[in-house]
Amino acid sequence: MTYSQSVKEETEQLKKIANGSINGDEAIAILSSIFPTDSLNWTQVDVEDFLAGIYRLPPGQIDQVMLAFPDNYTFPDYE
């Protein structure tokens, strides 16, 4: 799998999270895989920039994805 293939797959997963096709534990597993916290403390701005820049999600989809993150991620604007 190349980098661009994995980004395409992750983009599709993120879009499904945004539209509600993927939710709950499945969404949390995907988000935790894409944005692991074991070696990096993701800030809200980091994640929003990543979703916009790498995955090219529009603001509405970014908001929906941000709301799907588990509680161990601290995003003040989405609490």
N, CA, C and O atoms as a GROMACS GRO file, in nm:
protein
  316
    1MET      N    1   0.084  -0.118   0.000
    1MET     CA    2   0.000   0.000   0.000
    1MET      C    3   0.088   0.123   0.000
    1MET      O    4   0.181   0.135   0.080
    2THR      N    5   0.060   0.213  -0.088
    2THR     CA    6   0.136   0.337  -0.093
    2THR      C    7   0.073   0.440  -0.002
    2THR      O    8  -0.040   0.424   0.045
    3TYR      N    9   0.147   0.545   0.022
    3TYR     CA   10   0.099   0.654   0.107
    3TYR      C   11  -0.033   0.708   0.054
    3TYR      O   12  -0.127   0.728   0.131
    4SER      N   13  -0.041   0.733  -0.076
    4SER     CA   14  -0.162   0.792  -0.131
    4SER      C   15  -0.281   0.697  -0.121
    4SER      O   16  -0.394   0.743  -0.103
    5GLN      N   17  -0.259   0.567  -0.132
    5GLN     CA   18  -0.368   0.471  -0.116
    5GLN      C   19  -0.421   0.474   0.027
    5GLN      O   20  -0.542   0.471   0.048
    6SER      N   21  -0.332   0.478   0.124
    6SER     CA   22  -0.378   0.480   0.262
    6SER      C   23  -0.450   0.610   0.294
    6SER      O   24  -0.548   0.609   0.368
    7VAL      N   25  -0.404   0.721   0.240
    7VAL     CA   26  -0.472   0.849   0.262
    7VAL      C   27  -0.611   0.844   0.199
    7VAL      O   28  -0.707   0.894   0.259
    8LYS      N   29  -0.624   0.786   0.081
    8LYS     CA   30  -0.755   0.774   0.017
    8LYS      C   31  -0.850   0.690   0.103
    8LYS      O   32  -0.965   0.727   0.122
    9GLU      N   33  -0.800   0.578   0.154
    9GLU     CA   34  -0.882   0.492   0.238
    9GLU      C   35  -0.922   0.563   0.367
    9GLU      O   36  -1.038   0.557   0.409
   10GLU      N   37  -0.826   0.630   0.429
   10GLU     CA   38  -0.855   0.702   0.552
   10GLU      C   39  -0.953   0.817   0.527
   10GLU      O   40  -1.040   0.843   0.610
   11THR      N   41  -0.939   0.884   0.414
   11THR     CA   42  -1.031   0.992   0.378
   11THR      C   43  -1.173   0.940   0.368
   11THR      O   44  -1.267   1.002   0.419
   12GLU      N   45  -1.189   0.826   0.304
   12GLU     CA   46  -1.324   0.767   0.291
   12GLU      C   47  -1.379   0.730   0.429
   12GLU      O   48  -1.497   0.750   0.456
   13GLN      N   49  -1.294   0.675   0.516
   13GLN     CA   50  -1.338   0.642   0.651
   13GLN      C   51  -1.379   0.769   0.727
   13GLN      O   52  -1.482   0.770   0.794
   14LEU      N   53  -1.300   0.873   0.715
   14LEU     CA   54  -1.330   0.999   0.784
   14LEU      C   55  -1.460   1.060   0.732
   14LEU      O   56  -1.539   1.114   0.810
   15LYS      N   57  -1.484   1.052   0.602
   15LYS     CA   58  -1.609   1.103   0.546
   15LYS      C   59  -1.728   1.024   0.598
   15LYS      O   60  -1.835   1.081   0.623
   16LYS      N   61  -1.710   0.894   0.616
   16LYS     CA   62  -1.818   0.811   0.671
   16LYS      C   63  -1.843   0.844   0.818
   16LYS      O   64  -1.957   0.840   0.864
   17ILE      N   65  -1.738   0.877   0.890
   17ILE     CA   66  -1.756   0.922   1.028
   17ILE      C   67  -1.832   1.054   1.028
   17ILE      O   68  -1.923   1.073   1.109
   18ALA      N   69  -1.797   1.144   0.938
   18ALA     CA   70  -1.862   1.274   0.931
   18ALA      C   71  -2.010   1.263   0.898
   18ALA      O   72  -2.092   1.340   0.950
   19ASN      N   73  -2.046   1.169   0.811
   19ASN     CA   74  -2.187   1.159   0.772
   19ASN      C   75  -2.265   1.060   0.859
   19ASN      O   76  -2.384   1.038   0.837
   20GLY      N   77  -2.199   1.000   0.957
   20GLY     CA   78  -2.267   0.911   1.050
   20GLY      C   79  -2.276   0.766   1.009
   20GLY      O   80  -2.334   0.685   1.081
   21SER      N   81  -2.218   0.730   0.892
   21SER     CA   82  -2.220   0.590   0.848
   21SER      C   83  -2.132   0.502   0.937
   21SER      O   84  -2.159   0.384   0.955
   22ILE      N   85  -2.028   0.562   0.992
   22ILE     CA   86  -1.942   0.494   1.089
   22ILE      C   87  -1.951   0.575   1.218
   22ILE      O   88  -1.933   0.697   1.217
   23ASN      N   89  -1.980   0.506   1.329
   23ASN     CA   90  -1.987   0.576   1.457
   23ASN      C   91  -1.948   0.483   1.571
   23ASN      O   92  -1.908   0.368   1.548
   24GLY      N   93  -1.959   0.532   1.692
   24GLY     CA   94  -1.933   0.452   1.810
   24GLY      C   95  -1.791   0.398   1.815
   24GLY      O   96  -1.695   0.467   1.781
   25ASP      N   97  -1.780   0.273   1.860
   25ASP     CA   98  -1.649   0.211   1.879
   25ASP      C   99  -1.569   0.201   1.750
   25ASP      O  100  -1.446   0.213   1.751
   26GLU      N  101  -1.638   0.179   1.639
   26GLU     CA  102  -1.567   0.170   1.510
   26GLU      C  103  -1.503   0.304   1.475
   26GLU      O  104  -1.388   0.309   1.431
   27ALA      N  105  -1.576   0.413   1.494
   27ALA     CA  106  -1.522   0.546   1.467
   27ALA      C  107  -1.405   0.576   1.560
   27ALA      O  108  -1.303   0.629   1.516
   28ILE      N  109  -1.420   0.543   1.686
   28ILE     CA  110  -1.313   0.566   1.783
   28ILE      C  111  -1.188   0.489   1.745
   28ILE      O  112  -1.077   0.542   1.754
   29ALA      N  113  -1.203   0.365   1.703
   29ALA     CA  114  -1.088   0.284   1.662
   29ALA      C  115  -1.017   0.346   1.542
   29ALA      O  116  -0.894   0.350   1.538
   30ILE      N  117  -1.093   0.394   1.445
   30ILE     CA  118  -1.034   0.456   1.326
   30ILE      C  119  -0.960   0.584   1.365
   30ILE      O  120  -0.846   0.605   1.325
   31LEU      N  121  -1.026   0.670   1.443
   31LEU     CA  122  -0.964   0.796   1.483
   31LEU      C  123  -0.839   0.773   1.568
   31LEU      O  124  -0.739   0.843   1.552
   32SER      N  125  -0.844   0.674   1.656
   32SER     CA  126  -0.728   0.644   1.741
   32SER      C  127  -0.613   0.587   1.658
   32SER      O  128  -0.496   0.604   1.694
   33SER      N  129  -0.646   0.520   1.549
   33SER     CA  130  -0.542   0.466   1.461
   33SER      C  131  -0.478   0.578   1.378
   33SER      O  132  -0.356   0.580   1.360
   34ILE      N  133  -0.559   0.668   1.327
   34ILE     CA  134  -0.508   0.777   1.244
   34ILE      C  135  -0.434   0.880   1.329
   34ILE      O  136  -0.332   0.935   1.287
   35PHE      N  137  -0.486   0.906   1.448
   35PHE     CA  138  -0.430   1.007   1.538
   35PHE      C  139  -0.389   0.943   1.671
   35PHE      O  140  -0.450   0.971   1.774
   36PRO      N  141  -0.285   0.858   1.670
   36PRO     CA  142  -0.245   0.790   1.794
   36PRO      C  143  -0.191   0.888   1.898
   36PRO      O  144  -0.129   0.989   1.865
   37THR      N  145  -0.217   0.857   2.023
   37THR     CA  146  -0.172   0.946   2.131
   37THR      C  147  -0.053   0.890   2.207
   37THR      O  148  -0.005   0.953   2.301
   38ASP      N  149  -0.003   0.774   2.167
   38ASP     CA  150   0.108   0.714   2.240
   38ASP      C  151   0.239   0.790   2.224
   38ASP      O  152   0.325   0.783   2.312
   39SER      N  153   0.257   0.860   2.114
   39SER     CA  154   0.382   0.932   2.095
   39SER      C  155   0.363   1.081   2.064
   39SER      O  156   0.461   1.154   2.050
   40LEU      N  157   0.239   1.124   2.054
   40LEU     CA  158   0.213   1.263   2.018
   40LEU      C  159   0.085   1.308   2.086
   40LEU      O  160  -0.015   1.236   2.085
   41ASN      N  161   0.087   1.426   2.144
   41ASN     CA  162  -0.032   1.485   2.204
   41ASN      C  163  -0.095   1.579   2.103
   41ASN      O  164  -0.050   1.693   2.087
   42TRP      N  165  -0.199   1.533   2.034
   42TRP     CA  166  -0.264   1.610   1.930
   42TRP      C  167  -0.343   1.725   1.990
   42TRP      O  168  -0.423   1.704   2.082
   43THR      N  169  -0.322   1.844   1.939
   43THR     CA  170  -0.404   1.958   1.979
   43THR      C  171  -0.522   1.969   1.883
   43THR      O  172  -0.522   1.908   1.775
   44GLN      N  173  -0.620   2.046   1.922
   44GLN     CA  174  -0.735   2.069   1.836
   44GLN      C  175  -0.692   2.128   1.702
   44GLN      O  176  -0.738   2.083   1.597
   45VAL      N  177  -0.605   2.226   1.705
   45VAL     CA  178  -0.558   2.292   1.582
   45VAL      C  179  -0.481   2.194   1.495
   45VAL      O  180  -0.497   2.193   1.373
   46ASP      N  181  -0.397   2.110   1.557
   46ASP     CA  182  -0.321   2.010   1.481
   46ASP      C  183  -0.416   1.920   1.402
   46ASP      O  184  -0.398   1.898   1.283
   47VAL      N  185  -0.518   1.868   1.472
   47VAL     CA  186  -0.610   1.775   1.408
   47VAL      C  187  -0.691   1.846   1.299
   47VAL      O  188  -0.707   1.792   1.189
   48GLU      N  189  -0.742   1.964   1.328
   48GLU     CA  190  -0.819   2.039   1.228
   48GLU      C  191  -0.734   2.067   1.104
   48GLU      O  192  -0.781   2.051   0.991
   49ASP      N  193  -0.609   2.108   1.125
   49ASP     CA  194  -0.519   2.135   1.012
   49ASP      C  195  -0.491   2.008   0.932
   49ASP      O  196  -0.488   2.011   0.809
   50PHE      N  197  -0.472   1.896   1.002
   50PHE     CA  198  -0.446   1.768   0.938
   50PHE      C  199  -0.566   1.725   0.855
   50PHE      O  200  -0.551   1.683   0.740
   51LEU      N  201  -0.686   1.737   0.913
   51LEU     CA  202  -0.807   1.698   0.841
   51LEU      C  203  -0.829   1.786   0.718
   51LEU      O  204  -0.874   1.736   0.614
   52ALA      N  205  -0.798   1.913   0.728
   52ALA     CA  206  -0.815   2.004   0.614
   52ALA      C  207  -0.704   1.988   0.512
   52ALA      O  208  -0.730   1.984   0.391
   53GLY      N  209  -0.579   1.978   0.558
   53GLY     CA  210  -0.465   1.977   0.468
   53GLY      C  211  -0.437   1.843   0.403
   53GLY      O  212  -0.415   1.836   0.282
   54ILE      N  213  -0.436   1.738   0.482
   54ILE     CA  214  -0.403   1.604   0.429
   54ILE      C  215  -0.526   1.537   0.368
   54ILE      O  216  -0.520   1.484   0.258
   55TYR      N  217  -0.637   1.541   0.442
   55TYR     CA  218  -0.757   1.470   0.397
   55TYR      C  219  -0.853   1.559   0.319
   55TYR      O  220  -0.951   1.509   0.262
   56ARG      N  221  -0.827   1.688   0.316
   56ARG     CA  222  -0.905   1.784   0.237
   56ARG      C  223  -1.054   1.781   0.270
   56ARG      O  224  -1.139   1.788   0.182
   57LEU      N  225  -1.084   1.769   0.399
   57LEU     CA  226  -1.223   1.772   0.441
   57LEU      C  227  -1.269   1.916   0.456
   57LEU      O  228  -1.192   2.001   0.503
   58PRO      N  229  -1.392   1.946   0.416
   58PRO     CA  230  -1.446   2.082   0.434
   58PRO      C  231  -1.482   2.105   0.581
   58PRO      O  232  -1.492   2.010   0.658
   59PRO      N  233  -1.501   2.232   0.620
   59PRO     CA  234  -1.526   2.265   0.761
   59PRO      C  235  -1.640   2.187   0.826
   59PRO      O  236  -1.626   2.144   0.941
   60GLY      N  237  -1.750   2.168   0.758
   60GLY     CA  238  -1.862   2.094   0.816
   60GLY      C  239  -1.827   1.951   0.850
   60GLY      O  240  -1.866   1.900   0.955
   61GLN      N  241  -1.753   1.884   0.762
   61GLN     CA  242  -1.710   1.747   0.788
   61GLN      C  243  -1.606   1.743   0.899
   61GLN      O  244  -1.607   1.652   0.981
   62ILE      N  245  -1.518   1.842   0.903
   62ILE     CA  246  -1.420   1.849   1.010
   62ILE      C  247  -1.491   1.857   1.145
   62ILE      O  248  -1.454   1.787   1.240
   63ASP      N  249  -1.591   1.942   1.154
   63ASP     CA  250  -1.665   1.955   1.280
   63ASP      C  251  -1.726   1.821   1.322
   63ASP      O  252  -1.718   1.784   1.439
   64GLN      N  253  -1.785   1.750   1.229
   64GLN     CA  254  -1.847   1.621   1.262
   64GLN      C  255  -1.744   1.517   1.305
   64GLN      O  256  -1.768   1.440   1.398
   65VAL      N  257  -1.630   1.514   1.238
   65VAL     CA  258  -1.523   1.422   1.277
   65VAL      C  259  -1.470   1.457   1.416
   65VAL      O  260  -1.448   1.369   1.498
   66MET      N  261  -1.451   1.585   1.441
   66MET     CA  262  -1.399   1.628   1.571
   66MET      C  263  -1.492   1.586   1.684
   66MET      O  264  -1.445   1.549   1.792
   67LEU      N  265  -1.620   1.589   1.661
   67LEU     CA  266  -1.718   1.549   1.763
   67LEU      C  267  -1.715   1.399   1.791
   67LEU      O  268  -1.763   1.354   1.895
   68ALA      N  269  -1.658   1.321   1.699
   68ALA     CA  270  -1.655   1.176   1.714
   68ALA      C  271  -1.535   1.126   1.795
   68ALA      O  272  -1.529   1.008   1.830
   69PHE      N  273  -1.438   1.213   1.824
   69PHE     CA  274  -1.320   1.170   1.899
   69PHE      C  275  -1.357   1.126   2.040
   69PHE      O  276  -1.449   1.182   2.100
   70PRO      N  277  -1.285   1.027   2.093
   70PRO     CA  278  -1.311   0.984   2.232
   70PRO      C  279  -1.266   1.090   2.332
   70PRO      O  280  -1.196   1.185   2.298
   71ASP      N  281  -1.308   1.073   2.456
   71ASP     CA  282  -1.284   1.172   2.561
   71ASP      C  283  -1.137   1.195   2.594
   71ASP      O  284  -1.103   1.300   2.648
   72ASN      N  285  -1.049   1.099   2.564
   72ASN     CA  286  -0.908   1.119   2.599
   72ASN      C  287  -0.839   1.222   2.509
   72ASN      O  288  -0.724   1.259   2.534
   73TYR      N  289  -0.907   1.267   2.404
   73TYR     CA  290  -0.859   1.378   2.323
   73TYR      C  291  -0.929   1.504   2.376
   73TYR      O  292  -1.051   1.504   2.392
   74THR      N  293  -0.853   1.608   2.402
   74THR     CA  294  -0.911   1.729   2.459
   74THR      C  295  -0.917   1.839   2.354
   74THR      O  296  -0.816   1.900   2.320
   75PHE      N  297  -1.037   1.862   2.304
   75PHE     CA  298  -1.060   1.966   2.204
   75PHE      C  299  -1.164   2.063   2.258
   75PHE      O  300  -1.284   2.035   2.250
   76PRO      N  301  -1.120   2.176   2.314
   76PRO     CA  302  -1.211   2.267   2.384
   76PRO      C  303  -1.334   2.312   2.304
   76PRO      O  304  -1.442   2.326   2.360
   77ASP      N  305  -1.319   2.334   2.177
   77ASP     CA  306  -1.432   2.383   2.098
   77ASP      C  307  -1.536   2.273   2.068
   77ASP      O  308  -1.643   2.302   2.015
   78TYR      N  309  -1.505   2.148   2.103
   78TYR     CA  310  -1.594   2.037   2.071
   78TYR      C  311  -1.639   1.961   2.194
   78TYR      O  312  -1.678   1.845   2.186
   79GLU      N  313  -1.634   2.027   2.310
   79GLU     CA  314  -1.678   1.959   2.432
   79GLU      C  315  -1.825   1.982   2.457
   79GLU      O  316  -1.879   1.932   2.556
   0.00000   0.00000   0.00000
